[in-house]
Amino acid sequence: MIGTIGSAAIVVWSASVARRGVPGWDAVAFRRINDLPDTLAPYVWLPMQAGALGAPLAIGGAIAVRGDRASGLRIAGTGLAAWAGAKALKRMTARGRPGDHDDATVLRMGSADHGLGYPSGHAAVATTLIMSITASRSRAETAFGTALAGVVGMSRIYVGAHYPLDVIGGYALGASIAAAYELIQGRVRPEGSPTL
């Protein structure tokens, strides 16, 4: 419950900041990451795909086919909810991408220089994916998943697609959705039944 409220509060805060434009700290942090050497580009593409909509759909589908239908549906469903939630928040916030605000933005790997930036859909989807997969895993697996979500967010800034605040909002949105799912499941799950 506290995690749901906390992450939702971060969504509200970050959305209100994003609606007002690009704060100085956001622009400075963006430049530091976006200005990193081009030699890193080949190494960020694959981990960045953990935030694409296809990742939770494919992983959830594969898990469901292997016999764990409930977990597969959770992974696919929360990923889809994160993607849809990010699309809705983009329309409500209407903050452009870095290329709309900063002519020095380095665009890499086909990053769009148009459209809306806040929140990062990749960060939201990656967060729900990681939280769904690592919900009942070891600390090491959870740490690896958290690091992967961090790489997804940093890579979106590096390729010029998002500001850091977009990523923060995406992480918070994804965490809100994953936590809300667990909260709802806890309330509707019969006493003594296993968690998903």
C-alpha positions as a Markdown table, in Angstrom:
| # | Residue | x | y | z |
|---|---|---|---|---|
| 1 | Met | 0.0 | 0.0 | 0.0 |
| 2 | Ile | 2.8 | 2.5 | 1.0 |
| 3 | Gly | 4.7 | 1.6 | -2.2 |
| 4 | Thr | 1.6 | 2.3 | -4.3 |
| 5 | Ile | 1.0 | 5.6 | -2.7 |
| 6 | Gly | 4.7 | 6.7 | -2.8 |
| 7 | Ser | 5.2 | 5.8 | -6.4 |
| 8 | Ala | 1.8 | 7.5 | -7.3 |
| 9 | Ala | 2.9 | 10.6 | -5.5 |
| 10 | Ile | 6.1 | 10.7 | -7.5 |
| 11 | Val | 4.1 | 10.4 | -10.7 |
| 12 | Val | 1.9 | 13.4 | -9.6 |
| 13 | Trp | 5.0 | 15.5 | -8.6 |
| 14 | Ser | 7.0 | 14.7 | -11.8 |
| 15 | Ala | 4.0 | 15.3 | -14.1 |
| 16 | Ser | 3.4 | 18.7 | -12.5 |
| 17 | Val | 7.1 | 19.6 | -13.0 |
| 18 | Ala | 7.1 | 18.4 | -16.6 |
| 19 | Arg | 4.0 | 20.4 | -17.4 |
| 20 | Arg | 5.9 | 23.6 | -16.6 |
| 21 | Gly | 8.7 | 22.8 | -19.0 |
| 22 | Val | 12.3 | 21.6 | -18.5 |
| 23 | Pro | 13.9 | 22.6 | -15.2 |
| 24 | Gly | 17.6 | 23.5 | -15.1 |
| 25 | Trp | 18.7 | 20.4 | -13.2 |
| 26 | Asp | 16.9 | 18.2 | -15.8 |
| 27 | Ala | 18.6 | 19.9 | -18.7 |
| 28 | Val | 22.0 | 19.7 | -17.1 |
| 29 | Ala | 21.6 | 16.0 | -16.2 |
| 30 | Phe | 20.4 | 15.3 | -19.7 |
| 31 | Arg | 23.4 | 16.9 | -21.3 |
| 32 | Arg | 25.8 | 14.9 | -19.1 |
| 33 | Ile | 24.3 | 11.6 | -20.2 |
| 34 | Asn | 23.5 | 12.5 | -23.8 |
| 35 | Asp | 27.0 | 13.8 | -24.4 |
| 36 | Leu | 28.7 | 10.5 | -23.5 |
| 37 | Pro | 30.7 | 9.0 | -26.3 |
| 38 | Asp | 29.1 | 7.4 | -29.4 |
| 39 | Thr | 31.1 | 4.2 | -28.7 |
| 40 | Leu | 28.5 | 3.2 | -26.1 |
| 41 | Ala | 25.7 | 3.0 | -28.6 |
| 42 | Pro | 26.1 | -0.6 | -29.6 |
| 43 | Tyr | 25.9 | -1.7 | -26.0 |
| 44 | Val | 22.6 | 0.0 | -25.1 |
| 45 | Trp | 20.3 | -1.3 | -27.8 |
| 46 | Leu | 19.7 | -4.8 | -26.5 |
| 47 | Pro | 19.0 | -3.9 | -22.8 |
| 48 | Met | 16.8 | -1.0 | -24.0 |
| 49 | Gln | 14.5 | -3.5 | -25.5 |
| 50 | Ala | 13.4 | -4.6 | -22.0 |
| 51 | Gly | 11.3 | -1.4 | -22.1 |
| 52 | Ala | 9.6 | -2.0 | -25.4 |
| 53 | Leu | 6.0 | -3.1 | -25.3 |
| 54 | Gly | 6.9 | -6.4 | -27.0 |
| 55 | Ala | 9.1 | -7.5 | -24.1 |
| 56 | Pro | 6.4 | -8.1 | -21.5 |
| 57 | Leu | 4.0 | -9.4 | -24.1 |
| 58 | Ala | 6.6 | -11.9 | -25.4 |
| 59 | Ile | 7.9 | -13.0 | -22.0 |
| 60 | Gly | 4.4 | -13.2 | -20.5 |
| 61 | Gly | 3.2 | -15.2 | -23.5 |
| 62 | Ala | 6.1 | -17.6 | -23.2 |
| 63 | Ile | 5.5 | -18.1 | -19.5 |
| 64 | Ala | 1.8 | -18.7 | -20.1 |
| 65 | Val | 2.5 | -21.2 | -22.8 |
| 66 | Arg | 4.9 | -23.1 | -20.5 |
| 67 | Gly | 2.1 | -23.6 | -18.0 |
| 68 | Asp | 2.1 | -20.6 | -15.6 |
| 69 | Arg | -0.8 | -18.8 | -17.1 |
| 70 | Ala | -1.4 | -16.5 | -14.1 |
| 71 | Ser | 2.2 | -15.2 | -14.1 |
| 72 | Gly | 2.2 | -14.8 | -17.8 |
| 73 | Leu | -1.0 | -12.8 | -17.8 |
| 74 | Arg | 0.4 | -10.6 | -14.9 |
| 75 | Ile | 3.6 | -9.8 | -16.8 |
| 76 | Ala | 1.8 | -9.1 | -20.1 |
| 77 | Gly | -1.1 | -7.2 | -18.4 |
| 78 | Thr | 1.0 | -4.9 | -16.3 |
| 79 | Gly | 3.3 | -4.2 | -19.2 |
| 80 | Leu | 0.4 | -3.3 | -21.4 |
| 81 | Ala | -1.1 | -1.1 | -18.6 |
| 82 | Ala | 2.2 | 0.7 | -18.2 |
| 83 | Trp | 2.5 | 1.4 | -21.9 |
| 84 | Ala | -1.1 | 2.6 | -22.1 |
| 85 | Gly | -0.7 | 4.7 | -18.9 |
| 86 | Ala | 2.4 | 6.3 | -20.3 |
| 87 | Lys | 0.6 | 7.2 | -23.6 |
| 88 | Ala | -2.3 | 8.8 | -21.6 |
| 89 | Leu | 0.1 | 10.8 | -19.4 |
| 90 | Lys | 2.0 | 12.0 | -22.4 |
| 91 | Arg | -1.2 | 13.6 | -23.8 |
| 92 | Met | -2.1 | 15.1 | -20.4 |
| 93 | Thr | 1.4 | 16.5 | -19.8 |
| 94 | Ala | 2.3 | 17.5 | -23.4 |
| 95 | Arg | 6.0 | 18.0 | -22.8 |
| 96 | Gly | 8.2 | 17.5 | -25.9 |
| 97 | Arg | 11.3 | 15.4 | -26.3 |
| 98 | Pro | 14.8 | 16.8 | -25.7 |
| 99 | Gly | 15.2 | 17.6 | -29.4 |
| 100 | Asp | 12.3 | 20.0 | -29.1 |
| 101 | His | 14.0 | 22.0 | -26.3 |
| 102 | Asp | 17.8 | 21.6 | -27.0 |
| 103 | Asp | 19.3 | 21.9 | -30.5 |
| 104 | Ala | 22.4 | 20.2 | -29.2 |
| 105 | Thr | 20.6 | 16.9 | -28.6 |
| 106 | Val | 22.5 | 13.9 | -30.0 |
| 107 | Leu | 20.0 | 11.5 | -31.5 |
| 108 | Arg | 21.2 | 8.0 | -31.7 |
| 109 | Met | 19.7 | 4.7 | -32.9 |
| 110 | Gly | 16.7 | 6.2 | -34.7 |
| 111 | Ser | 15.5 | 8.1 | -31.6 |
| 112 | Ala | 12.5 | 10.3 | -32.5 |
| 113 | Asp | 13.1 | 14.0 | -32.4 |
| 114 | His | 9.4 | 14.6 | -32.3 |
| 115 | Gly | 6.4 | 13.6 | -30.2 |
| 116 | Leu | 5.9 | 13.7 | -26.5 |
| 117 | Gly | 8.5 | 12.8 | -23.9 |
| 118 | Tyr | 7.0 | 12.7 | -20.4 |
| 119 | Pro | 6.9 | 10.0 | -19.1 |
| 120 | Ser | 9.2 | 7.4 | -20.6 |
| 121 | Gly | 7.1 | 4.5 | -21.8 |
| 122 | His | 10.3 | 2.3 | -21.9 |
| 123 | Ala | 11.0 | 3.1 | -18.2 |
| 124 | Ala | 7.4 | 2.4 | -17.2 |
| 125 | Val | 7.2 | -0.9 | -19.1 |
| 126 | Ala | 10.7 | -2.1 | -18.0 |
| 127 | Thr | 9.7 | -1.4 | -14.3 |
| 128 | Thr | 6.5 | -3.4 | -14.5 |
| 129 | Leu | 8.3 | -6.2 | -16.3 |
| 130 | Ile | 11.1 | -6.3 | -13.7 |
| 131 | Met | 8.8 | -6.0 | -10.7 |
| 132 | Ser | 6.5 | -8.7 | -12.1 |
| 133 | Ile | 9.3 | -11.2 | -12.8 |
| 134 | Thr | 11.3 | -10.6 | -9.6 |
| 135 | Ala | 8.4 | -10.4 | -7.2 |
| 136 | Ser | 9.3 | -13.6 | -5.5 |
| 137 | Arg | 12.9 | -14.0 | -6.5 |
| 138 | Ser | 16.2 | -13.9 | -4.7 |
| 139 | Arg | 18.0 | -10.6 | -3.7 |
| 140 | Ala | 20.6 | -11.2 | -6.4 |
| 141 | Glu | 17.9 | -11.6 | -9.1 |
| 142 | Thr | 16.0 | -8.6 | -7.9 |
| 143 | Ala | 19.3 | -6.5 | -7.9 |
| 144 | Phe | 20.0 | -7.6 | -11.4 |
| 145 | Gly | 16.5 | -6.7 | -12.5 |
| 146 | Thr | 16.8 | -3.3 | -10.8 |
| 147 | Ala | 20.1 | -2.7 | -12.6 |
| 148 | Leu | 18.5 | -3.6 | -15.9 |
| 149 | Ala | 15.7 | -1.1 | -15.4 |
| 150 | Gly | 18.4 | 1.5 | -14.6 |
| 151 | Val | 20.2 | 0.7 | -17.8 |
| 152 | Val | 16.9 | 1.1 | -19.8 |
| 153 | Gly | 16.3 | 4.5 | -18.3 |
| 154 | Met | 19.8 | 5.7 | -18.8 |
| 155 | Ser | 19.9 | 4.4 | -22.4 |
| 156 | Arg | 16.7 | 6.4 | -23.2 |
| 157 | Ile | 18.5 | 9.6 | -22.1 |
| 158 | Tyr | 21.7 | 8.6 | -23.9 |
| 159 | Val | 20.0 | 8.1 | -27.2 |
| 160 | Gly | 18.3 | 11.5 | -26.9 |
| 161 | Ala | 14.7 | 10.2 | -26.5 |
| 162 | His | 14.0 | 11.5 | -22.9 |
| 163 | Tyr | 15.0 | 13.8 | -20.2 |
| 164 | Pro | 15.8 | 12.4 | -16.7 |
| 165 | Leu | 12.5 | 13.6 | -15.4 |
| 166 | Asp | 10.7 | 11.6 | -18.1 |
| 167 | Val | 12.5 | 8.5 | -16.9 |
| 168 | Ile | 11.8 | 9.2 | -13.2 |
| 169 | Gly | 8.1 | 9.6 | -14.1 |
| 170 | Gly | 8.2 | 6.3 | -16.1 |
| 171 | Tyr | 9.8 | 4.4 | -13.3 |
| 172 | Ala | 7.2 | 5.7 | -10.8 |
| 173 | Leu | 4.3 | 5.0 | -13.2 |
| 174 | Gly | 5.5 | 1.4 | -13.7 |
| 175 | Ala | 6.1 | 0.9 | -10.0 |
| 176 | Ser | 2.6 | 2.3 | -9.3 |
| 177 | Ile | 1.0 | -0.2 | -11.8 |
| 178 | Ala | 2.9 | -3.2 | -10.5 |
| 179 | Ala | 2.2 | -2.3 | -6.8 |
| 180 | Ala | -1.4 | -1.7 | -7.5 |
| 181 | Tyr | -1.7 | -5.1 | -9.2 |
| 182 | Glu | -0.2 | -6.8 | -6.2 |
| 183 | Leu | -2.5 | -4.8 | -3.9 |
| 184 | Ile | -5.6 | -5.8 | -5.9 |
| 185 | Gln | -4.4 | -9.4 | -6.1 |
| 186 | Gly | -3.9 | -9.5 | -2.3 |
| 187 | Arg | -7.4 | -8.4 | -1.7 |
| 188 | Val | -9.1 | -10.7 | -4.2 |
| 189 | Arg | -6.9 | -13.8 | -3.6 |
| 190 | Pro | -8.7 | -16.4 | -1.4 |
| 191 | Glu | -7.0 | -16.9 | 2.0 |
| 192 | Gly | -4.2 | -19.5 | 1.9 |
| 193 | Ser | -3.8 | -19.4 | -2.0 |
| 194 | Pro | -0.3 | -18.9 | -3.3 |
| 195 | Thr | 0.9 | -15.5 | -4.6 |
| 196 | Leu | 1.4 | -15.1 | -8.3 |
